[in-house]
Amino acid sequence: MSNQCSVCGKRSSVGHTVSKANNKTKRTFKPNLQRVRVHRSGGTERLRVCTGCLKANKVQKA
């Protein structure tokens, strides 16, 4: 199961954690995905949707 939003395609991105001494270590920023039941094509299915899409009502919840 990939770490990607089913609606907008938002996925993990990479960056740095920066310490007070300005040391940089790699880290990943993961999207806040929630499992949602959605009405689609005459039935319901479960999708992994980011909270930004849920808040913007881009998904018709079941």
N, C-alpha and C positions, 0 to 999 in steps of 0.2 A: 504494500500500500504506500504510494508515494506521498510525500509531504507537500501537496499542492491543492489549491482551491479548485473545485469543480466548475465554478462560475467564472471567476476572473483570471484564473491561472497563476495566482500569486504563489510563489514557492520560496524555499529557503535561500537566503543570501549570506555571503561571507563578509567578514570585516575583522576588526581588531578590538581586543580588550586593551585599554590603555591604563597603565598603573600610574601612581603619583610620580614615580621616577621616570615616566615616559617609556617604560618597557612595553612592547607590543606583542601580544600573542593572538594567534588566530582563533576565531570563534564563529559560530553560525547563528544567524537570526532566523528563527522559525516563525511562520505565520500562526496565528491563533485559530486553529481549525476546530470546528464543532461538527458532530454527526447530526444531520437533520433529515427528517422524513419529508419528502417532497412529492406533490402530485405531478406526474409526468405520463403522458401518452396513455391515459385511461387507468393508470394504476399508481401505486406509491413506490418510491425507491429511496434508498438512503444515500445521501451524498455527504462529502466532507467539504464544508463551506467555511470561509473565513468570516470573522465577526464583522468585518467592514461591509461585506455583502449582505449579511443578516440585518445590520443596522440600516442600510440603504434600501431595504426591501427588494433586493434583486432576485429573491427566491420566494415562491409561493409555498409556504409551509403547509403540511398536511394536518 
